[in-house]
Amino acid sequence: MPPLSSHRIRAANLDLHWLEAGEGPVVLFVHGWPTSAQLWRNILPVVGQTHRAIALDLPGFGRSDKPLDQRYGFRFFEAAIEGFLAAIGVERLSLVVHDLGGPVGLYWACRHPERIDALALLNTLVFPKPSWAVVAFVAATYAPGVRRFLASPAGIAASMRLGVVNRERITDEVARMYGDPFVEWAAGKALLRTGQGLGPGGMRFIVETLPSFANIPVRMIYGEKDRILPDVATTMAKVGELLPHAEITAIPNCGHFLQEDQPDEVARLLSEFLITATGDQH
């Protein structure tokens, strides 16, 4: 398998970090809250056997910049992704999204549909009417006391362990990997803002535009035992109504962070999908 390499670049007035493996048709992996490109560390080398697999630390996360003078809204993230892709010279790509990275990545894709070869959705949110779990999470990002814990290394470790079935997967080392960028409270404040800025207008735009992807391969893969987005099966089924050609796979005994819970299975399913979806580009 190709090695995993770490890179930095200046794009969209931000210092951005990403991980990469392999060469071939490009696949961009977009993480969610409170993770980073490291969420995909076990997936990239497998997909990298046939593709150029890239995972970006979104601004506000991981080792990318965490500005405090920004509203972390759809347009901000779109500009960051667009600037990043321009800086590394990528035009067309397949897109794989998870959690908060779902609406972030899908918004960019819906603004640039002609650049998308294939689309994969993993345990994410798509629709403008939030579930009780999302409402509770956003409220927690504003609650005194709770918010500081939520965006601390200890709180991030607790979120990661809540989000898997196989808790032994979130070792102290893995928890530190996600938590270390947020030792400073300023970084934690940026992390909280990333959970507050995505408005319903952007979500409505995504839902209105998704049917235009009827002519590209679409795959949905999710962990059935998701305690963070407990309505994920409903979300996937509703996306399936918008995109009837999409194939949906539910992974049993697997939680929200399926890349940590069942990395081998997730890597296999994504690799098989992407080879089939973009095989004629090799």
N, C-alpha and C positions, 0 to 999 in steps of 0.2 A: 504493500500500500504506500502511496506517496506520503512524504512527511508533512506535518502541520507546521506552517511558518507564521510568524507574527510580524505585522507591519504597521507603520504610522504614515499619515499623509495630512497635509493641510488642504482643506476643501470647505467651501461655503463659510469662510471665516472661522472654521473650527479645526482643532487638532483631533483627528479621528484615528481610531485603532481598529484593525481587523485581523482575522485569521484566515488562512487560505491553504488549500491542498489541491494538487492535481492540475490538469490542463484539459482543454476541450471546450465544449459549449458551457457558458457561464451559468451558475446557479447561485443566487443570492439568498442567504438564510437570515431571517430577521427575528431576533429574540424579543421577549416581552419583559414584564416587571417581575422581580427586581434583578433579572439576570444580565447576561452579556453574551458576546460571541462564544464564550466558554461553554455555554449550554450545548453548542453544536460540536464540541471538540471530538466526540466519539463518532459523529456522523460524517464530518468533512472528509476524513481519509478514505472512507468507504465509497462515498459519492465521487471523491477525487480520483478514483480508479478510471473513471470514464468522463469526468467533467472537471472544469475549473470551479471548485466549490469555495465560496467566499462567505464569511460571516462577519458582519459589521457590528462593532459596539455603537449603538445609537447614541447621539449626544444625550448627556445626563446619566449614562450608564458605563459600567466597566472602566476601561482605560481611555475613553474619549472625553473631550471637554464637557464640563458641567456648568454652563453659564447660568448665573442667577438673574440676569437682566432680560430673560426671554420668557415668553409664554410658550410652553411646550405644546403647541397646537398642530393641527394637520399640516398647515403650510410650512411651519418651521421644520418639521420632520421631512416633508417632501423636498424642501430646498437642500437639506443635509444629504439625503439619499441621492438626489440629482447631482449635487456638487461632487459627492464621493465617486459616483459612477463616471462622471466626466473626467475627474482627476486620474482615475485608473484606466480610462480608455475603453469602457464597456458600453455598448449600445443595446444589444439584445440579451435577454436573460430569461431563465426560469426563476420563479419566486417561491420560496418556502417560508411560511409565517407561523408564529406561535404567540398566544396570549395577546398583550398589548401591541406586539409587533404585527398582529393580524390587521387591525384597522390602519396602523401606520403604513404597512407595506401595501395593503389593498388600496389605500387612498392614492399612493404613488402609482400603482398599477392602473387604476381607473383613470388617472390623468394622462397615462402614457400607454394605452392598451396595445398600440402597434408594436411595442417593444417587448411584449411578453410572449414567450414560447410555451410555457406551461405554468401551472399554479397548483401549489399544495398548501392546504390549511390543516394545522394541528391545534388542538385545544385552544380555541380563540373566541373572541367576541366579534360580532359582525353587525348586529342590528341596533337601531337607535334607542329602542326601549330597553333600558338596562335591567338585568336581573336583580333580585334582592341582594345577592352576593356582591355584585359590582357596586350597588348603591352603598352597602355597608363598608366596602373597601374605600371608596372615595370619601365617605364621611370620616373614616379613620385617619385619612391623610390630613384632615383639618383639626382633629380632636387634640386638645392640649394633653401632653403626657404620652398618649398613645402614639401620636405621630412621630415623636422623637424615637421611641422604641422601634416602631415599624421600619424606619429608615436607618437603623443602626446595624452593625454586624450581627448582634444577637437576634434582632428582629428579623433580619434577612435569613439567618439560619433557621429560625422558627418557621418562616414562610416556606422555605425549601422543604423542610421535613413534613409540614402539613400537606404539601403538594405532591408527595409520593406515597405509594403503597409500601414499597420496600425501603423502609427508612434507613436501613444500614447502608444504602447507596450514598446517602448524604453524610459522608464521613466528616470529621473535623477539618480535614484538608480541603474537601470540596466546599464546605461552608465558608472557610476562610477565603477561598478563591472568589466567591461571590461577595463576601462581606468586606474584604480589605479596601476596595475603592471608596468605602463609605465610613471610614474611621473618623474623618473630619465631619463636623455637623454641617458645614457649608455644602459638602457633597450630598449629605443626606437631605438637605432642603431642596436641592436640585432634583433628587430622586422623587421626592414627594410631588414636586411640580409636574413631573412627567406623567403622574397618575391623575392630574387634575385638568389638563389642557385640551383634551380631545372632545370637542363639542358635538352635539347631536346632528348639526348640519352636515358635518363631514361624514358621519355614519349614514345619513340619509342618501348622500351622494354615492356612497359605496353601494348601497342596496339597489339604487336606481340604475347603476352602471354595470353591476355584476353580470346581468344577462348578456351583455355584449361579449363575454368570454365563452359563448356557446361553441365557438369553433376552435378552441384550444383545449388540450388535455387538462383536466382538473381532478385532483385527488384530495380526499379528506381522510385523515388518520387521527384517531383520538383515543386517549386512555379513558376507559369507562368509569373509573372510580375517582372522578375529579371533584375534590372538596373545595377548590378555589373557584371554578366555574361549573357548579353542579348542574346547570342546564345545558351543558355542552352537546348532549345528544340531540336536544331540540334544535339548537343552533345549526348543527350539521344537517339535520333533516330539512330545515327551512332553506338552507343554502342549496340543498339538493333539489328543492322545488324550483329555485331560480335557475339552476344548472342541472337539468335532469340527466345529462351525460356523465356527471361526476361520479366517480367510484368512492364509496365510503367504507372504511374499515375501522371497527371498534376493537381495541386491544383490551382483553380482560385482565383483571388483577394489575391494573396500571392507572396511575393518577395523572394529575395535571402536567407535571414536568416529565412527560413520557420519555424525553431524551435522557433523563437520569434513571428513570424507573426501568425502562426496557430499551437501552441504547442499541443493542444488536438487532432487535426486531424492527425498530424505527428506521435504522440505517438500511436494512435489507429492503423494506417496503418502499422507502424513498428512492433508493438506488434503482430498483426494478422499474418503478414508475418513470423516473427520469430517463433511463436508457430507452424505454419504449417511446416516451414522449418526444425525445430529441435525437433518436438514433440516426435519423437521416442526415444529421449535421456532422457526424464523425467522419 
